[in-house]
Structure formats: structure tokens, C-alpha cells
């Protein structure tokens, strides 16, 4: 979230799209109700299903799954053509006036630089025109046809209300009503907030859907203000923290990135990430990259990391390509992976195309499952009848299952979607012999280190020299680890303003990332978490819930990254002169000498407004981008592409160009393209989702949840049920080109057929929560049905849009 | 006097019953002996965070036992934390059932192994589990570690064993996991943020 949960109460309009907060985030959704009750805010829900969020909305519009870019592109077109944008904001805080290279083009669904064989783009034309001074050329009059504003207007002129109706199935009058409500937030004193979740991310164009939502918010001047923002609700209690800590194939803690093979030179690696300002006076905060990276390497390798050895740069693995989970399971299926460790993760249930996942696991030599619960993955080799029809004797994988603690049995912090790191405390011992995840990692690491010390082996240095300064080496405490990622001084740090004074003494905790150095004198394992544990103690454990400004900000409750800032880009809550856009919501403002207000300013404290330092400090331009440059893989402007399994034969925007039907830059493995179904054989759109009574695949192990939602079901619209002779309570078989599930039919008016591009599209709704382990009634893993293809940037699978057939099970 | 919900709870349990009875002429000693105390007043309160979705609701866990040495705590009740700025004491249907997650019959209690082609689990000790797993890991790493590519680029990576981390584990577990995984040179590494 750019905001945080309580801030939703400051909104005038709430758009829930690509999410269902009332059911999936119920206790956060209360702030929507608070905004409605206290501020007379309106709630708009756009969703293929009439969800419980929709049931309390002021307005609901249906949409075909996978068509959100068409809808939001239509909103952009509406706002531009009706002049419902916040002019002063977009002019000062976005790239509206920036000039784009003449080579950048868009024709019939494809941007310049496309290579159809490689399914990827050469992005060199997707950039700004630079002047001789190295800064971007601009046209403040916005008349130049190559300025971002003009290109944006031209790009979305095609997204007419008629096209939205054709592509999304949203009746034109309903679409226009939503546009009108959104347009009402283009004034400085009214804000919209956007709440989304996996309904946007789990598409082959997921990242671009989110970007389109962000672009709408920028047009309205709603980023960085109270009650605004683009808010990823997020699906797991610490998915935010694990992402922040960089536990992904290609990243390092704090959104630093691993080097690629060709980046052999450390100075060049740093230089490529140390972004110089693209406009005068901009902060371009990634200029500090070397400080963050060197401090990370000092945290990991201590005295072994020296300036002379480039702070152990070569000890980091370099990546040849993204080894995301889809790539890894593809390789595993080809026999290229021997071992796999699943720590609190159930891939057999969570990844698409269960048959492919199970087949891949069966090719492993060894599998290690670390979990509090008996997961499906840990028993992928066991026969559970139709729910997992395998022959154990034929599976040669050695499987280890290690019991771990759950939340109640450990100390530590987790980061919620508002980026709050909240500390929690252990309440009881774990059952039996279960150990904490940290203790299990220590058990593995210390043995490996001892073996490498004794016997040698492949490149032992990073294993032997890894810092491990724990009082009990076999059980690193959460306190020690939190201090390590927050960071400390390794030698006395002189005050840059007065070198005779010492700012921080050697061994002391740092106050925050502003104190990090690139000379090896500081260590911090995750720069954005720096300040979580200062010399004053554990900031994450704070419990002062006072809200001194009445804006729903409790600065003394827990600790938010970065720098305890609760709303990102909050300098944008004031106009260019530093005066709040809305006198009622004074978030951050210029007091004549410095920035201050209800939140920690996202700005250099003494940057006078006349200096024109832009609020989007992480961008070298200092402003937000409508034109993404090379940031995303399928284009600088979001374009609608059909899901890989679409009920349509062509993309209605580009009916003559088969290359532009689905995301042209998405990676599709050999064999998976063939495993996509056609609408002829699988005529119905399908989408997976979660229920309020269950959490993923955990709560089928929980008695109370199993009692209130005991058995697997699918939701089918009344019209389709009638066509297929299905009555409520019948058992139905739902088939995709990858497998089938059998479940009870819930016949509902909540999912209506939509008229899309001249045909009727029915949607089948598939809750995901069942499996063959648990105290609920056993069922099929829903991901038996889903396709093995992901978003081209994130590789998040397309769980939300695919094709099925459905029929009643006889007898 | 403003009585908050929690203060009311404490006062009810400890004082009001006794003192009001005393006003009616009963002796406090006898009256207190008659009072049935709430079970939670004898329990230990621990603050925690709901492990399900990422709203991050504050919860209060109540366990039997006073945390003295040799006393094994058992969590008997979990409820929303009324002081928490987001959930303000509320919990959703999942969060309200957290106690059954802690005490699920499917909690794992000991390390075990399923051998190749086998049909059942065999209980093993932690030492055996760690020894066998690290032997497999080291053998695989030593055999397949790529120090340099064919064209001489230093890459120091290990692709043949992968790792999935847990987005319900704490930042501290995640941090130490990342440290170990990268020190081993793994790049086949992800967490639930990928899906």
C-alpha cells in the first residue's frame, strides 16, 4: 500500500477492483465503512462477481475477468476528454510535459522494438529525449505531439465507452456512471482510494492492470495525499516483509538487485543502479545505492568484505535469467533440478497445473518440507484416490518433513500491507519437537559450514565467512537478527556537518538509512528496515496508538518503513508552493523553513518549494511516470491483451493481429501453449478466488473454519445452470485442458452472463480452499485447472482468467 | 470514571463482586470465596499478530501458566486486541478461529522421512534429519555449482537445488533464510509474493 489501512477513512470515493476486501480483508474493510459512515464517502465495486464488497457498495458494475485494462483505459480516456484531471498536480508532479523519443511507436497492438521469435522487446526506443545537459527535454505548453500527455491522449482515444462495453461486457451506462463518480475526485479537496489484490496481480497482464489504476490516480492528483493512493491489500501476513527482504530469485534485501552474468565489474554494477537525476535538483534517491549495497555486504560478510575485494561482490550469485517458480518447475519437470526446500509453502496446491507440478516433484532426488502443518506438497507421493491419483512405488523422491513453529510460538516482526513492522511475542511452546524456522535454518547452515570447513568443496568462502555472531549459534534470536537488518556502525561515524563530532559510536545501532556509508563503516542487512531497531531499542514493539492529528496516523504504533513514514510520496499532498491541497487534510506541508506535518515528510527536510524538488524521490525525474520507459516488459503504456485462455477469438482492439491477442511479451514454455484450451471445447470463463471463512490451504486444517465451510463448491450463474440442467446442490465436473475437479454446485444470481463482443460469456467461480489434507472434507486442488503462464514482469500465474467446461455428474 | 472494556473486565473479575457484596452486609472474606473468577484472569496475556491476511490485526493470546521455569504454557483463548489501531478488537471468522489453528490435529510434531518408493513416513530425530539433508545438499552443490560460465564469466551460482520461503514467517526468519540461501549461491529462490 502507498497508504495504510486506517487512512481509508479519509477517502471520498473508494474503488474496489481486482479485490474483495469485505471477504478477504474483513477487519481492514471496516475503514471503508467508516469512510462511508463518517465522511459520506461512496464505494464503487467493479468485479465479475457481485461480492460481499459489492453488496454494500453505492454502485456496482460487472466486468469480464481479465479485461480491467480496457475498463481503466476507458476511464483514462473519459477523464482526459472531459477535462476531469487535477491540472496543477499532473503538470508539476508527473511526466506530462516530458518529450519521448521519435523512434517510439505503437501500431496495431505492438510497440516499437518487438521480436516475435523471442517474444520480447528491444526497449531502447521507449525513453525520453535528452538535452545536451543530460536532462529530459520538456514542453510545459503540452502542445508538442511527442510529449507524454499527447501520446497518452492518443493511446487511450481508442478506449471509448463502446469499446469498453464490447471488451468488458460492462453496459455502457454503468461504465459511464463509474466514470462520473471517479471524475468527481479530480478536484484538490476530494480523493479516491484504490483497493486491489490478487484480482489484479494474477493475470498475464497483472502488473499493467495495476499501472493503469495508478495512472487514473495520478490524473486525479490522488497519490501521496491522505485518503488516496494505490493499495495492494496483499494476501499473506508477511508477504510484504518477505518481498521487502528480497526473498525472490533476482533480488536482494531492500529492492536491491542481483547482478547479471555480464556484470563482472563491481563499479559498473553500482553505476548502473546509481541513478543520476534526469531533471535539475531532483533527489533521485537511488543515487545512494552504493551505501545500501556495501552496508548489506558488511552485514553478511563482516570483516571479510573489504574495499580491496569489492566487498565480496563475486560471492553473490549472478543470474543468467529469472529463476521464478514457473521456470524452476519447468526445469524440474525436465529433470534439471535435484533438490527443493519448501519452507511454509505448499506449491502442489499453490501453483498452476497441478499435474505438471506433481510430475516435476516426482523427478526430484530430495524434497525438504518445513511446515507447521501436514501439507499436500509433503504427501504428493501418496495416493489419495481421485484427489491425488499417483503410484507411490513409482516415485523415487526422498521426502523429509520438518515441523516448525507457528506465529503463537515465536517472537518476531511481520510487515502488514501498510508497511508496518509489528513485533509479536511467543505465548507457548510449540508442539512436540517442532523448531522455529530460524533454528532450522541454523541447523542446516551450521552443519554445511562444518562440512565445508573440514572437507572443502565447491566455493566454500561465502559459507565459511558468513557472519553468524549469535549468542546461541544453533538458535539465532529474533532480537539479534532484527538488530542486524536494522544496522549498526562498525567504526565511529563522524558527523558530516562537523567532523570533530562523532555521530554514532562504533557498535551502536543506527538511527536510520540516512546514516549508511559506502566505505564499509556501517552494516545494515536491509536498508529500508534501517531504524526498526535503534539505539533506543525495538521501534517495532511500540504500542502508542495516539492519533495526534486526527488523520488516522498513529506514529507511535509499531514502525513503518521507510523511516516510520505512513504515506509514501506525501510531499505531493501539498501544492508546488508547499501549501496543502486540502486544508482539511494537512498531511505534510512547508512551514517556511522545513517540511513537517502529521507524517514523516517524504522529502529532504530543508528543500524549499522554490527548488522544485519533485515528490517522487525514487525516480530520477522526481515525478511520477505515465510513460513507464523500460520499466515494464510489454510496453510503456498499458494496453489491453486477452487472457491466454480467452472466450474470444481475437483481441477486439486488434482483431486482425493475432500477435496482439494476448500479452506479446509473456513467456510461454513449450508444451504449455499446447495445453491452453480453446473456447470451442471449453466455452466458459473461469476465475479462482478466496472465501471469508478460509485462508488459502491452511484453514482446512482448522476445525472452526472446516465447520463453517466444510465442502468444496463452485459458483455457477442461474442462467448457465438452467442451460446445463444443473440445480443447486448437484455435483458438477469442471474441466479445463489440464484436468478436472468435481464439486457441489452453488447456483447463484451473483455471477451474471455478460454480452462480450457479440457473444454471451458465462463465468464459473472456483473457490480454492480444498485439498486432500485437512479436517475439512477432502476435495480437489483448484489449481488442477489453472494455466501455466504468468505476467511477463512478475511471472505471477494467470489464476484469474482461464477456460473451463462444466457438466452435471450423473448419479 | 470512564470504564473501558478491558478495565471493566479486570474490575469485574477482581473487585466489584466482592465489594458490592460487602455493601450488602456479607463479609468480604466469605464473599470472595464464593465468587467464580473468570478463567482468563489466571492466564497470561501475550500480544501477537494474526498470521492470515496482511491487515495485520492485533491479537491477544491467553495461556495457562505464569511462565515460571518448568511450566509449560498452553494457549486457551485468542481474541482481538482492542488497543490495535486497525482492527480495534475485532477479528474475522478466520481470525476468531485461530486457537484451532494453533491446536490443529494436523500440526507436525517430529521430523520424519519418506524413503524413495515408500508408502509411509518414518519418524527420525533432528540430528539424523539435518545430517541427511545437508549431506544431500552438499553433494548436489559440489557436483553442480557453477563457478564460471563456459565463456569465463564468474557467476558462482547453484541451480540444481531450489528454495521456497514462507511469507507467513517473521522478518527475522526471512532475513536469516535469505542470508543462508544466497551464501550457498542459490538463485532458484522465491516466496509467495511470486504467486
Contacts between the chains, C-beta under 8 A, distances in Angstrom:
chain1	res1	chain2	res2	distance
A	5	B	55	6.1
A	5	B	56	8.0
A	5	B	86	4.6
A	6	B	85	5.8
A	6	B	86	6.0
A	24	B	53	6.3
A	25	B	53	5.3
A	25	B	54	7.7
A	25	B	55	5.2
A	26	B	92	3.8
A	26	B	93	7.7
A	27	B	55	5.2
A	27	B	57	5.0
A	27	B	80	7.7
A	27	B	86	6.7
A	27	B	87	4.2
A	27	B	90	5.2
A	27	B	91	6.6
A	27	B	92	5.6
A	27	B	95	7.2
A	28	B	53	7.9
A	28	B	55	3.9
A	28	B	86	6.5
A	30	B	87	7.7
A	30	B	88	7.8
A	30	B	90	6.8
A	31	B	86	7.8
A	202	B	195	7.6
A	233	B	53	7.6
A	233	B	54	6.9
A	233	B	55	7.9
A	234	B	53	7.6
A	234	B	54	3.9
A	235	B	53	6.5
A	235	B	54	6.7
A	235	B	192	7.3
A	236	B	52	8.0
A	236	B	53	7.3
A	236	B	54	6.2
A	236	B	167	4.1
A	236	B	168	5.5
A	236	B	192	5.4
A	237	B	49	6.8
A	237	B	50	6.7
A	237	B	51	4.7
A	237	B	52	6.2
A	237	B	53	6.9
A	237	B	54	5.7
A	237	B	56	6.8
A	237	B	167	7.5
A	237	B	168	5.3
A	238	B	54	7.5
A	238	B	167	5.3
A	238	B	168	5.9
A	238	B	169	6.6
A	238	B	170	6.7
A	238	B	171	6.8
A	238	B	174	7.1
A	239	B	54	6.2
A	239	B	167	3.9
A	239	B	191	7.3
A	239	B	192	5.5
A	239	B	193	5.1
A	240	B	54	6.1
A	241	B	167	7.7
A	241	B	170	7.7
A	241	B	171	4.5
A	241	B	174	6.2
A	242	B	165	6.1
A	242	B	166	7.6
A	242	B	167	4.5
A	242	B	169	7.5
A	242	B	171	7.9
A	242	B	174	4.9
A	242	B	191	4.4
A	242	B	192	7.4
A	242	B	193	6.1
A	243	B	167	7.9
A	243	B	191	7.4
A	243	B	193	4.4
A	244	B	171	7.9
A	245	B	171	6.3
A	245	B	174	4.7
A	245	B	175	5.6
A	245	B	178	5.8
A	246	B	178	6.3
A	247	B	165	4.5
A	247	B	174	5.7
A	247	B	177	6.7
A	247	B	178	5.2
A	247	B	181	7.8
A	247	B	189	6.6
A	247	B	190	7.2
A	247	B	191	4.5
A	247	B	193	7.8
A	248	B	189	6.9
A	248	B	190	5.6
A	248	B	191	6.7
A	248	B	193	6.5
A	248	B	194	6.6
A	249	B	187	5.6
A	249	B	188	6.8
A	249	B	189	5.5
A	249	B	190	5.8
A	250	B	187	7.5
A	252	B	182	7.6
A	253	B	175	7.3
A	253	B	178	6.6
A	258	B	187	7.2
A	261	B	149	6.3
A	261	B	153	5.1
A	261	B	155	5.6
A	262	B	153	7.1
A	264	B	153	6.0
A	264	B	154	6.4
A	300	B	179	5.8
A	300	B	182	7.6
A	300	B	183	7.3
A	314	B	154	5.4
A	314	B	156	6.3
A	315	B	156	6.7
A	315	B	183	7.6
A	316	B	156	7.3
A	316	B	182	6.5
A	317	B	155	6.7
A	317	B	156	5.5
A	317	B	157	3.7
A	317	B	158	7.2
A	317	B	182	6.7
A	317	B	185	4.5
A	317	B	186	6.9
A	317	B	187	5.1
A	318	B	153	7.5
A	318	B	154	7.4
A	318	B	155	4.3
A	318	B	156	6.9
A	318	B	157	6.4
A	319	B	157	7.3
A	319	B	187	5.2
A	320	B	149	7.9
A	320	B	155	7.3
A	320	B	157	7.9
A	323	B	159	6.9
A	323	B	162	7.4
A	323	B	187	4.9
A	323	B	188	4.4
A	323	B	189	7.2
A	324	B	190	5.9
A	324	B	194	5.6
A	325	B	164	7.2
A	325	B	190	5.0
A	325	B	194	5.3
A	325	B	195	7.0
A	327	B	188	8.0
A	328	B	162	4.9
A	328	B	188	4.6
A	328	B	190	7.6
A	331	B	159	7.8
A	331	B	188	7.8
A	332	B	162	7.7
A	336	B	159	7.6
A	336	B	160	7.0
A	337	B	159	7.6
A	337	B	160	5.7
A	337	B	161	7.2
A	337	B	162	6.0
A	337	B	188	7.0
A	338	B	140	5.0
A	338	B	144	7.4
A	338	B	160	4.7
A	338	B	161	6.2
A	339	B	136	6.2
A	339	B	137	6.3
A	339	B	140	5.3
A	339	B	160	6.8
A	339	B	161	3.6
A	339	B	162	7.4
A	340	B	161	6.7
A	340	B	162	4.9
A	340	B	163	7.5
A	340	B	164	7.5
A	341	B	161	7.3
A	341	B	162	7.3
A	341	B	163	4.6
A	341	B	164	6.9
A	342	B	164	4.8
A	343	B	163	7.2
A	343	B	164	6.3
A	343	B	165	5.3
A	343	B	166	4.9
A	343	B	169	7.0
A	343	B	177	6.6
A	344	B	165	7.5
A	344	B	166	2.5
A	344	B	167	7.7
A	344	B	168	5.8
A	344	B	169	5.6
A	345	B	164	4.1
A	345	B	165	7.1
A	345	B	166	5.5
A	345	B	191	7.2
A	345	B	192	6.4
A	347	B	164	6.4
A	350	B	192	7.2
A	350	B	195	5.6
A	351	B	195	6.7
A	365	B	136	7.0
A	365	B	140	7.4
A	366	B	133	7.3
A	366	B	136	4.8
A	368	B	133	5.6
A	370	B	166	7.9
A	371	B	108	6.5
A	372	B	107	5.8
A	372	B	108	6.4
A	373	B	104	6.6
A	373	B	106	5.3
A	373	B	107	6.4
A	373	B	108	6.7
A	374	B	106	4.7
A	374	B	108	6.1
A	381	B	114	6.4
A	381	B	118	8.0
A	382	B	119	7.3
A	392	B	117	6.8
A	392	B	118	6.7
A	392	B	119	4.7
A	393	B	117	5.0
A	393	B	119	7.6
A	394	B	117	7.5
A	395	B	116	7.5
A	395	B	117	6.9
A	396	B	116	4.2
A	396	B	117	6.0
A	397	B	116	6.6
A	398	B	113	6.8
A	398	B	114	7.2
A	398	B	115	6.2
A	398	B	116	5.6
A	398	B	136	7.5
A	399	B	113	6.9
A	399	B	114	4.3
A	400	B	111	7.0
A	400	B	112	7.5
A	400	B	113	5.3
A	400	B	129	5.8
A	400	B	132	7.2
A	400	B	133	5.7
A	401	B	108	6.4
A	401	B	111	6.9
A	401	B	112	5.1
A	401	B	113	7.5
A	401	B	114	7.6
A	401	B	121	7.0
A	402	B	108	7.6
A	402	B	111	5.2
A	402	B	129	6.1
A	403	B	107	7.3
A	403	B	108	3.4
A	403	B	109	5.7
A	403	B	110	6.3
A	403	B	111	6.8
A	404	B	108	7.6
A	406	B	51	6.8
A	406	B	101	6.8
A	406	B	102	6.3
A	406	B	107	7.7
A	407	B	48	6.0
A	407	B	49	7.0
A	407	B	50	7.9
A	407	B	51	4.0
A	407	B	168	7.3
A	408	B	48	6.3
A	408	B	61	5.8
A	408	B	75	5.7
A	408	B	78	7.9
A	408	B	98	7.8
A	408	B	102	4.9
A	409	B	102	8.0
A	410	B	170	6.5
A	410	B	173	8.0
A	411	B	170	7.9
A	412	B	170	2.9
A	412	B	171	6.5
A	412	B	172	4.6
A	412	B	173	6.7
A	413	B	170	6.0
A	413	B	171	4.9
A	413	B	172	6.9
A	414	B	49	5.7
A	414	B	51	7.7
A	414	B	56	7.0
A	414	B	168	7.8
A	414	B	170	5.8
A	414	B	171	6.5
A	415	B	56	7.9
A	415	B	171	6.5
A	416	B	49	7.7
A	416	B	54	5.1
A	416	B	55	6.3
A	416	B	56	2.8
A	416	B	86	7.7
A	417	B	54	4.2
A	417	B	55	7.0
A	417	B	56	7.3
A	418	B	56	7.4
A	418	B	86	7.9
A	420	B	56	6.2
A	421	B	171	6.6
A	422	B	49	5.1
A	422	B	56	5.7
A	422	B	58	7.5
A	424	B	47	6.6
A	424	B	48	4.1
A	424	B	49	4.7
A	424	B	170	7.9
A	425	B	46	5.0
A	425	B	47	5.7
A	425	B	48	6.3
A	426	B	46	7.1
A	427	B	44	7.6
A	427	B	46	3.7
A	427	B	48	6.5
A	427	B	61	4.1
A	427	B	63	5.1
A	427	B	73	6.5
A	427	B	75	5.3
A	428	B	61	7.8
A	428	B	63	5.2
A	428	B	72	7.8
A	428	B	73	4.1
A	428	B	74	5.9
A	428	B	75	4.9
A	428	B	102	7.6
A	429	B	72	5.9
A	429	B	73	6.5
A	431	B	107	5.0
A	431	B	108	8.0
A	431	B	109	5.0
A	432	B	107	7.9
A	432	B	108	7.7
A	432	B	109	2.7
A	432	B	110	5.3
A	433	B	109	6.3
A	433	B	110	4.8
A	433	B	111	7.0
A	433	B	126	6.7
A	434	B	107	7.4
A	434	B	108	6.5
A	434	B	109	6.4
A	435	B	126	7.3
A	436	B	173	7.0
A	437	B	166	7.0
A	437	B	169	4.9
A	437	B	170	7.7
A	437	B	173	3.8
A	437	B	177	6.9
A	438	B	172	6.3
A	438	B	173	5.0
A	438	B	176	5.1
A	441	B	173	7.4
A	441	B	176	5.4
A	441	B	177	5.4
A	441	B	180	5.3
A	442	B	176	7.5
A	443	B	126	6.7
A	443	B	130	4.6
A	444	B	130	6.3
A	444	B	133	6.5
A	444	B	134	5.8
A	444	B	137	7.4
A	444	B	180	7.1
A	445	B	180	4.8
A	445	B	183	7.9
A	447	B	130	5.4
A	447	B	131	6.7
A	447	B	134	4.2
A	448	B	134	5.1
A	448	B	137	6.5
A	448	B	138	6.1
A	448	B	184	7.4
A	451	B	134	6.6
A	451	B	135	7.9
A	451	B	138	5.4
A	452	B	138	7.5
A	457	B	138	6.2
A	457	B	141	7.1
A	457	B	142	4.5
A	458	B	141	5.7
A	458	B	142	4.7
A	458	B	145	3.6
A	458	B	147	7.0
A	458	B	158	7.9
A	459	B	145	6.1
A	459	B	147	5.8
A	459	B	156	5.8
A	459	B	185	6.9
A	462	B	156	7.8
A	462	B	182	7.8
A	462	B	183	4.4
A	462	B	184	7.7
A	462	B	185	7.2
A	463	B	183	5.4
A	463	B	184	6.7
A	466	B	179	6.5
A	466	B	180	7.4
A	466	B	183	4.6
A	476	B	172	7.9
A	476	B	176	5.8
A	478	B	170	6.3
A	478	B	172	4.1
A	481	B	172	3.9
A	481	B	175	5.4
A	481	B	176	5.5
A	482	B	171	7.2
A	482	B	172	5.6
A	484	B	175	7.2
A	485	B	171	7.1
A	485	B	172	7.8
A	485	B	175	5.0
A	525	B	175	5.9
A	525	B	179	7.4
A	526	B	175	6.7
A	529	B	171	7.2
A	543	B	47	7.7
A	543	B	83	6.6
A	545	B	83	5.6
A	545	B	84	7.3
A	545	B	85	4.9
A	547	B	85	7.4
A	552	B	85	7.8
A	554	B	85	4.7
A	557	B	85	5.4
A	692	B	92	6.5
A	692	B	93	5.9
A	692	B	94	7.5
A	693	B	93	4.9
A	693	B	94	6.7
A	694	B	94	6.8
A	695	B	52	4.4
A	695	B	53	7.0
A	695	B	94	5.1
A	698	B	52	7.7
A	698	B	101	6.9
A	699	B	52	8.0
A	699	B	94	5.9
A	699	B	97	7.4
A	699	B	101	7.1
A	701	B	101	7.2
A	701	B	104	4.5
A	701	B	105	7.9
A	701	B	106	4.4
A	702	B	94	7.9
A	702	B	97	5.5
A	702	B	100	4.5
A	702	B	101	4.8
A	702	B	104	5.8
A	703	B	97	7.5
A	703	B	100	4.5
A	703	B	104	7.5
A	704	B	93	7.8
A	704	B	96	7.3
A	704	B	97	3.3
A	704	B	100	4.9
A	705	B	93	7.3
A	705	B	94	6.2
A	705	B	97	5.5
A	705	B	100	7.4
A	708	B	93	6.4
A	773	B	106	6.7
A	774	B	106	6.6
A	775	B	104	7.2
A	775	B	105	6.5
A	775	B	106	6.9
A	794	B	194	7.1
A	795	B	194	6.5
A	796	B	194	6.4
A	796	B	195	6.0
A	797	B	195	6.1
A	799	B	195	7.7
